[in-house]
Amino acid sequence: MNEQHVKGAADKVAGKIKEVAGHVTGNKKLETEGKVDQVKGAVRNLAGDAKDAGKEAIDSVKNAPSRH
């Protein structure tokens, strides 16, 4: 887990809270902002996944046995 995953999770939680608060109060703008924040969180999670995959690929190349 990296920084992007943490920020993504925080965005998703904050977005869900906004969405529910907007829905309960009838505030469509707040509800929409919450949905947008949740999407932003999902995108951050994907960025974190890509970063992790890249790091793992680099590490596997670094740790591969030498062919000499």
C-alpha positions as a LaTeX table, in Angstrom:
\begin{tabular}{lrrr}
\hline
Residue & $x$ (\AA) & $y$ (\AA) & $z$ (\AA) \\
\hline
Met1 & 0.00 & 0.00 & 0.00 \\
Asn2 & 1.34 & 3.40 & $-0.93$ \\
Glu3 & 0.32 & 7.02 & $-0.49$ \\
Gln4 & $-2.06$ & 6.90 & $-3.46$ \\
His5 & $-3.97$ & 4.01 & $-1.90$ \\
Val6 & $-4.36$ & 5.89 & 1.39 \\
Lys7 & $-5.51$ & 9.07 & $-0.32$ \\
Gly8 & $-7.84$ & 7.07 & $-2.55$ \\
Ala9 & $-9.47$ & 5.39 & 0.43 \\
Ala10 & $-9.87$ & 8.75 & 2.18 \\
Asp11 & $-11.46$ & 10.28 & $-0.93$ \\
Lys12 & $-13.88$ & 7.38 & $-1.25$ \\
Val13 & $-14.98$ & 7.61 & 2.39 \\
Ala14 & $-15.33$ & 11.40 & 2.31 \\
Gly15 & $-17.21$ & 11.13 & $-0.97$ \\
Lys16 & $-19.66$ & 8.58 & 0.40 \\
Ile17 & $-20.33$ & 10.79 & 3.42 \\
Lys18 & $-20.99$ & 13.78 & 1.14 \\
Glu19 & $-23.20$ & 11.71 & $-1.14$ \\
Val20 & $-25.34$ & 10.43 & 1.73 \\
Ala21 & $-25.52$ & 13.86 & 3.37 \\
Gly22 & $-26.58$ & 15.39 & 0.06 \\
His23 & $-29.18$ & 12.70 & $-0.50$ \\
Val24 & $-30.64$ & 13.03 & 3.00 \\
Thr25 & $-30.82$ & 16.82 & 2.82 \\
Gly26 & $-31.97$ & 16.97 & $-0.79$ \\
Asn27 & $-28.80$ & 18.84 & $-1.79$ \\
Lys28 & $-28.10$ & 17.50 & $-5.29$ \\
Lys29 & $-24.88$ & 19.50 & $-5.60$ \\
Leu30 & $-23.42$ & 17.94 & $-2.44$ \\
Glu31 & $-24.60$ & 14.50 & $-3.53$ \\
Thr32 & $-22.89$ & 14.93 & $-6.91$ \\
Glu33 & $-19.68$ & 16.21 & $-5.28$ \\
Gly34 & $-19.67$ & 13.07 & $-3.16$ \\
Lys35 & $-19.98$ & 10.85 & $-6.21$ \\
Val36 & $-17.15$ & 12.76 & $-7.91$ \\
Asp37 & $-14.95$ & 12.34 & $-4.82$ \\
Gln38 & $-15.61$ & 8.60 & $-4.86$ \\
Val39 & $-14.54$ & 8.39 & $-8.50$ \\
Lys40 & $-11.45$ & 10.43 & $-7.67$ \\
Gly41 & $-10.66$ & 7.93 & $-4.92$ \\
Ala42 & $-11.03$ & 5.02 & $-7.30$ \\
Val43 & $-8.69$ & 6.70 & $-9.78$ \\
Arg44 & $-6.11$ & 7.26 & $-7.04$ \\
Asn45 & $-6.36$ & 3.57 & $-6.13$ \\
Leu46 & $-5.71$ & 2.63 & $-9.76$ \\
Ala47 & $-2.71$ & 4.96 & $-9.82$ \\
Gly48 & $-1.44$ & 3.30 & $-6.66$ \\
Asp49 & $-1.92$ & $-0.14$ & $-8.22$ \\
Ala50 & 0.03 & 0.94 & $-11.30$ \\
Lys51 & 2.80 & 2.36 & $-9.15$ \\
Asp52 & 3.01 & $-0.87$ & $-7.15$ \\
Ala53 & 3.06 & $-2.98$ & $-10.33$ \\
Gly54 & 5.85 & $-0.85$ & $-11.78$ \\
Lys55 & 7.90 & $-1.13$ & $-8.61$ \\
Glu56 & 7.40 & $-4.91$ & $-8.52$ \\
Ala57 & 8.49 & $-5.20$ & $-12.15$ \\
Ile58 & 11.62 & $-3.16$ & $-11.50$ \\
Asp59 & 12.41 & $-5.18$ & $-8.37$ \\
Ser60 & 12.02 & $-8.48$ & $-10.23$ \\
Val61 & 14.44 & $-7.31$ & $-12.93$ \\
Lys62 & 16.93 & $-6.13$ & $-10.32$ \\
Asn63 & 16.71 & $-9.43$ & $-8.46$ \\
Ala64 & 16.81 & $-11.66$ & $-11.55$ \\
Pro65 & 19.83 & $-13.97$ & $-11.75$ \\
Ser66 & 22.59 & $-12.76$ & $-14.01$ \\
Arg67 & 23.03 & $-14.65$ & $-17.29$ \\
His68 & 26.79 & $-14.12$ & $-17.51$ \\
\hline
\end{tabular}
